[in-house]
Amino acid sequence: MRHESDSYSKAPFDSRQLRAFLILAKTGSFTIAGKKLFLTQSAVSHAMKALERDAGCRLFDKVGKTVVLTQAGEHLYHHAQKILNQMDQARETLEHLGKWGQGRLRLGVTSTAAQYILPPVLRQFRTNYPQSTITIEPGDTFHALKLFEQNRIDLAICLEPPNSPEITFLPLFTDELVFLVGEGHAWALEGKPAREQIPKQNYILYNKRSLTFKFVEEYFREEEMVLNSFIEIDNIEAMKELVKLNMGVSILAPWIARKELTEGSLVAFPLGKRKLKRNWGILHHKNRRLSLAEETFVKLCRNSTEALSGNEPAK
C-alpha cells in the first residue's frame, strides 16, 4: 500500500539541471548549450548525467554529432517546461509585489474604528499605495484575535486586549468613557446625574460580547452597581439617535459624539470620580516584521488620531 509520505521520499529535480536539460534538448549540442548557459561542455555533460541518475532512466540518445530526446526525455521535457514556466511566473509575481505601491493590507477593524478612524487613513494610504489590495474584516477586539489565529488579517485597529502574548500592541490614543444623554433628559436639565439614579436608568450599550461592554460592567461592579436594563446594539450612530430621543442613556467616548455635543443635542457627564479609560491601538503578530506598506499604514493612523489623545472628556 502506498503511503502519502512516499511522495516526499525523493528530492525534487534540480531546477538548474532542468534548465540545462531544456536548452540541450532544443539545441541538440552540448557545446551550444554550454555557451548559452555560460558553462563548459563538460559541466553540461555532468549535469545531464546527474539528472539521468536522479530520473532513473536515459534522457538523450546520441545521433551523429547531436543528441536527441529519448521517449522518457520527451516526457520529462513536457513537464520541465511547465515547472520552469511556473517558477518564472512565481518570481515575476514576487518582484511585482515588491515594487512601490504593490502588496496587500489585511485589516481587522472594530465598527467604531471603521466609521471614525479608518476612512481618512485609507484615503491617504491609497495615495501612497494605489495598487495595493485592501481587505477589511469587521469585528470587535476578541474577534480580531481569532482572525489573527486563523491568519486572516495582518493588522487590527481595536482596543488593547488582555493577556495576548503572541500579539504586539502599538498604542494610538487613550479615551475616556462617559454618560451621554439627550438634551431633554432629566440629568441634562438638572446639570448632573444623581448617583442613586444611575442603576435605575435604561442604558443603550454596545455589543454585550465586546471589550467595551466588559469594561463598563467591571467598572460599575467595583462601584457596587448593576445596570439591569439595557438595549444592546452594534451601531454607534443608531445608539446616538436613540439617546437623542430619550430612549435611554449611553456610555461612549466624547470624540465619537463630538458633533452632537457641540450642537447640544447630546450632553456628556463623567461616570463618577473614577475615570474609565480605554487604550486604542494597532495589533500585529509579535514574530512578524511589518512590511513597508504596513508601517506606512500605522504612521497614517497615528497622524490621524493624534488629536484624539488630547481629547477632553466631559467636565
N, C-alpha and C positions, 0 to 999 in steps of 0.2 A: 504493500500500500504506500502510495506517495504522500509524504508529509509536506505541509506548507513550508517548513523550514528548508526543504530540499532545494527550493528555488533560489535560496540565498547561499547555497553551499559553494557556488563557483563565483569568482570575482568577475565583474563586468569587463567587457573588452576595453582595451586602452584606446582612448579617443585619438591619440596621435598616430597609433598604428592603423586605425580605421581610415584616418585622413590620407595616410600614405598609400593604403590599400586602394582607395578610390582613385587617386591620381595615377597609380601604376596601372590600374585597370583601364583607365581612359587613354593613357599614352602607350602602354604596351612595352615600355622601355624603362629599365632601372636607371639608366643614365639621365634620361629626360626627367623622370620623376624626382631623382636626386636634385637636379638643378632647380626644379620648381619648389622643392621643399628646403633648399639650401643645405642639403645633406650630401654625403658621399654615396656612390653607388653601393658600396659595402654596407653602409648604415641602413639603407633602404632594404637591402637583401636580408640583413639580420632582423630587421623589424618584421618583415614578412614571414620569416621562419618562426619567429616568436608568436606571431598571430596564428599561423597554422598549427603550432603546438597547442595554443590556447583553444583553437576551434576544434582540434582533434581530427582534422582532415586536410587534404591538399586543396589549395585555393587557386593555384595557377599551373598551367602546363606551358612548357617552352616549345614554341614552334618557330624554328629558324632562329633569327636574332630577336624575335619578340616573344612576349609572354601573353597568354590568353587565359581567360577565366575557365575554371572547371565548372561543372554543374553546381557544386557546393559554393564555389566562388560567386557564381551568378546569384545564388540565393542570398548570400551574405551582402553582396553589392546592393541589392534591393533594400535590405534593412539598414545598411550602413548609411545610405543616402538620407533615409528618414531620420535616423538617430542624429546625424550631424546637422541636418537642417533644423531639427528641434532645439539642439544645443545652441546653434547660431541665433535662433529666434529668442531663446531664453536670455542670452547675453544682450541682444539688442533691446529687449524689453527692460532689463535691469539698467542698462545705460540710459534708456529713455526716462526711466523713473528717477534716475539720479540727477537729471538736469533741473535747472531752476524752474519752479512752477509746477513740477510734476509731483506725484505721490498721492497719498490718501490721508484722510483725517477721520478717524472713527471716534465719535463723541458720545458719551453718556451725559445727559443734561436733565436736571430737575425742571419741573414745569415753571417754577419761578425764574430760574436762570434762563430758560428758553425764551421766556417772554420779555424779561427786563435787562438781561446781560448779553445774551448771545447775538441778537440782530446787528448791533453796530460793530461787534467784533468780527463777525463773519463777513460783513460788508468790506471792512478793511483787509481782512485775510484774503478775500477774493482778488483784491487789487494786487497783492503780493504774489499770490499763487492762483492765477486764473484758470489753470487746467487741473488743479488738484481735485480729487474725488472726495466728497464730504458725505458721511453718513451720520445720522443722529438717532440715538436710542433714548426715548424719553423714559423717565422714571426717577424715583427718589434715591437717596443715598444707598439704602440697603439693596435696591435693585441694581445700582451701578456696581456694587461689589460682586454681585452674582454675574454680571456681564463680564467683569474682569476675569473671573474664574473660568468662564466659557470662552475667553479670548475673543470676545465680540467687540470690544472697544479698546482704545489706546489711552484716552484721556476722559476725565469726567469733571464737570463743574457741579459741585454739590457742597454739602456741609461736611465738616471734619468727622469722619466715622470713628467710633470707639474700637480699640483693640483690633487693628488691621496691620499686622507685622509685615505682610507682603506688599503693602501699598505705601507709596510716598505721598505726603500731603504738602502741596505748595500753597501757602496762605495767600489770599487775595484781600479780604477785609473782614472786619467783625461788626455785626449789627446787634441791636437790642430789640427784643420783642416787647410790644406794648398793647394795651387795650385800645381798640378802635371802636367808636360808637358813632351813630348818626347824629346830625346836628339837633334833632328833636328828642334825643334820648334824655332820660332823667339826669344821668351823670353829666351830660353836656350842659344842661340847663342849670344844674347845681354847681358846676365847676370842678367836681371831683367825685370819684367813686367811694361809696361808703363800704368799708371792709366787710361788714356783716351782709351786705347785699351781693357781694361777689359770687358766692356759691349758688345764689338764687337766680342768676341770670341764665337766659338761653344763649348758648355760645355757637358761633359759626366757625368751625375749626377745620384745619387742613388734614386730609387723609390720616386716619387712625393708625395706619401702618408706617407712617413717616417718622423720621427722626425728630422733626419739629414737634409733632404731637407728643412724643415721648419726653421731650424737654419740658413742654408745658405741664404734662401730667406729673412729672417728678417735681417740678417747681412748686406746684400747689399742694402736693403731698407733704413737702417739707414745711409748707405754710399751714399744714393741718386743715386743708380744704379739699373738697371733692367737687369737680364740675360735673354735675349729674346730667344736665340737659344740654345736648348739643346736636347741631346738624353737621355731618361730615361731608366735605366737598373737596374736589381736586382742582377747581378752577379759581384762581385768585380774583379775577375780575368779577366773577359771579359772587364770590364772598363779599366783596366791597359793595356790590349793588344791593345785596340782601341787608347789609348793615345800614346802608343809606335809607332803606325802607323800614328801619327799626325792627327788623325781624330777629335781631339778636346782637350780641357783642362778639367781635372777632379779636384774635390775638395775632398780630402781624408786625413786621418791621416798618417803621415810618417811610423808608425810601421806596417801599412798594406802593405806598399811597401818597406820594409827595403832591401830586396834582390835586387830589381830593382834600388833603389837609390844607393846602394853600388857598383853595377856593372856599373852604369852610364846610363842605358837605360831610366831611368826617372830622372827628375830634379824637385826639390821642391822649392817653393817660398812662403813667407808669404802672406796672403790675403791683408794685409795692416798694418798700425800702430797699429790698434786694433787687438787683438787676438780673434779667435773664438774657444772656448774650449767646450768640452763635458765631462760629468761625466758618467762613466760606473760603473755598479754595479749589484747587485742581488736583485730582488724583491721577497717579500713573503707577505702573508696575515698578517696584523698587529696583529690580535687577535688569531693567531695560533702559538703555540710553535713549533720550529724546532725539528725534530727528530734527533737522533744521526747521521744517515746517511746523513741528510741534512746539519747538522753542519759540518760534515767532508767534504762534497762537497764544502761548502762555503770556508772553510780553504784552500782546494786544489786550488780553483780559485784565492784566494788571493796570495798564494805562486807562482802560475803560472804567474800571471800578475804583480807581484811586480816590475819587471824590466821596465814595461811599464809606471809606474808612473814617472820615471825619464827620459822618452823618450824625446830626444831633437828634436824639430821640425826644419823646415828649417831656415836657417840664412839669 
